[in-house]
Each structure stands twice: as C-alpha cells, then as structure tokens.
C-alpha cells in the first residue's frame, strides 16, 4: 500500500545493511548514500521465512476450506519462501467470530495483525474507529477503545475493509470512491 506512511510493522521487507548488526525494514529506513544493501542474502531470507513461520504457527489449518484459498497472501509468501511444513508449533487461535456489529462479521482467527485496516481507517478515512486491542497473544483488531461500533462507525469500518480488500485483490486504488461515499453520508 504505497500511499501510506511506512511503519515496518509486518517486517517482510527486512534488508541487510552493511555495517549494521540488525536487519532494518526497507519501507521505513531512509536510504543514505553510503549504504550497501542486501535484499536477498541468506540472513534476510531466513528472517523473512521465520516471520512467515511464526504467522503460520498459530494460524488455523483450514486452508483447503478457506474462502481465500489460492488467493491468500500468506499462502503466496509461504510458497515464495519454500515453506512446506510447520517447523514452529504454536497454540492455534480458536476460531472466533466478532459479531458485535450487525453489518460486519469478522473471523478473528484469520487476522495476521498486519494493521492495514487500522492504517486505512486512520490515513484514508481519517477516522479512528479501528485499533489494536490488548497485547501479546490476546492482541486483535477491533473497535477503538474496545467499544461497540455505532452505526456511522460500522459504515466507516465497512469502507475500510472494502478498501483493503480492493487493494489486496484487485490492485485498484479506490481512494476517491471511499472519500465520495463518506462525504455523501454527511
């Protein structure tokens, strides 16, 4: 999502910078003239693979039955990084539906906490209806301050999810459509 402020949250863009001990996120690290950057060194590939394996460690094992099967970013990354089995075993997140809104039903066990929906809400829709709730294993994306969504907030969140899905599946920027829809609401 090129138009957004880089956060480095997903860590999938880590690179190796000669002279630095730690890997850095390419999306949020300003480039300097002296830098020699390695984008596919063994260390970088191992780090990316570990990140995806950690995501898979507690992800549900229902890919064959999932609506996103064969159109899933996690599957694509696993394929690119040649991940064929689960090396890291984690406690699976139990399937749980968030039905707190009459308009949106979310399957929280499928969320990988990439934060795209939170960022779209803040940076495109300019509303703070979504946020990360709790910490550690209990972290999930939900209504800001863990409250029940109002009707207008439900509409905003629906617009956010629609925007994110369009970006992920169709690579079609619908920024103007979202803004127009929200302007017409007022």
N, C-alpha and C positions, 0 to 999 in steps of 0.2 A: 504494500500500500504506500506508494511513492509519495503521495501528497502530505503524509503525516510526519510529525515530529519524531525523529528516531529515538527509541528507548532502549534497544538492546535486550528487551525482555525475553524473547524466545531463544536467544543465544545461537541460533542456527547460522548466523553469518560470522562466527568467530574466525579470526585470522591470526597468523603468527607474524609479529613484527620483530625483525632482527634487533637484538639488543634489549628486548623486554622479556622478563621472566614469564609473565602471564599472557594468555591469549586475550585479544581485545575484540569487541564487536565492531565489525566494519561499518555498520549503519550509523553508529553513534560516535565513532572515533574520528576526529578531524584528521585529515591527511596532511602530513608535513613533508617538505621537500626531501629530507634526509632518509625517510622511511624506505626500508626494503621489506615488502610484504609478501608472505607466502600464503596462498589461499587454499592449497590442496596438499600441504605437507602431511606426512603420516600423523604427526601430532594433532593437526587440525581435523583430519578425517576421523581419528579416534575420538576426539572430543565431541564432534557432531554425532557420531554413532552412539556414544554414551548418552547424549542428551535425548535422542530418539528412543533408545532402550529404556531410559528412565520414564519417559512418557508412556511407553508400552507396558511397563511393569505393573501398573495398576489400572490400565485401560481394559474395558470389557473384551471378552474373547468372542464376540458375536459378529465379526466382520462379514461372514457369509450371509448373514440375515439383516445386516445393517442397510438402511436406505442409501447410505453414501458409498457402499461397496463399489470398488473400481473407479470412484470419483472422490477419493479421500486423500487429503494432503499427507496424512500420517502414513497411509499405505504407500504413497508415492515416495516419500522420504525413506521409508524402510527399504523399498526396492532399490532406490539410488545408492543407498549405503550398504546394500547387500545383507540386510538383517533378515535371517531366515528362521531364527528361533529366539525364544526369550531367554537371554542369558541372566537377566536380573529379575528376580522374583519379588514382587511387591504384593501388598494386600489389595485385592481388587476393590474398586469402588463399587458399592452396591448400586444397581440400577435404581434411580430415584427421579421421579418427575416433579418439576416445580409447576404446580397448577394454581399458583397464587393469583394468577390473572385469568379472567375468563377468555381473553383473546390470544394469549401466548402460553403454550405448554412447552417447557424446555426439559430435555433429558440431561441432567447434570452430570451423569457418569460419563458422557461423551465429551464433555468440555475439557480441553487441554490447557486452559487458562492462558491463552496467547494474549488476551487483552484487546484484541481487535475491536470487539463490540464496545468496550469501555472507551476506547480511543475515538471511535466513530461518534459515539454519544457526546463526548466532550469537544472534539475538534470539528466535527461536521455539523451536527445538530445543535451544538452549543448548549447542551443540557447536561446536567449531572445526575441523570436518572439511574445509571448503572455504575457499579463499583465492585471492587474485590471485597468480599465479606470473610471474616475470620482469618486465621493464619495456619500455616503448616498444612497437614492433611485435611483439615476442615475448610480450607480456602475454596470459595466458589464465587462465581459472578452472580450478583443479584441486585435487587433494588437498592439504591443508595441508602445507607444507614439501616439496611435490612428491614425496611418498611414495606408495607403493601403498596403496590403501584396504583396511583389514581388513574382515572380514565385517560387524561391527557398524557401522563407518563407512559401508560400502556401503548398509546399511539406512537410516542417518541421511540420507545424501545422496539416496537414493531418496525418502524422506519429504519432503525439502526440495524436490526437483524437482516432486513431486506437489503440494505446497502452492503453489508458484509457478504451476504450470500451472492449478490451480483458480482462483487469484486472477486470472490473466490472462484465462482463457477464460470462466469461469462467474461471476465476481464473487461467489464463495461463500466465506466465511471458514470454513476447516476447522481452525482452530487447535486446538479441543478434540479432534478426531479424531486429529490428529498427536500431540498430547500423550498421549492414551489409548493409542495404538498403541505409543509409546515406553515408557510406564510398564509396559504388559503384557509388554514384551520382557525387562524386568529380572528 
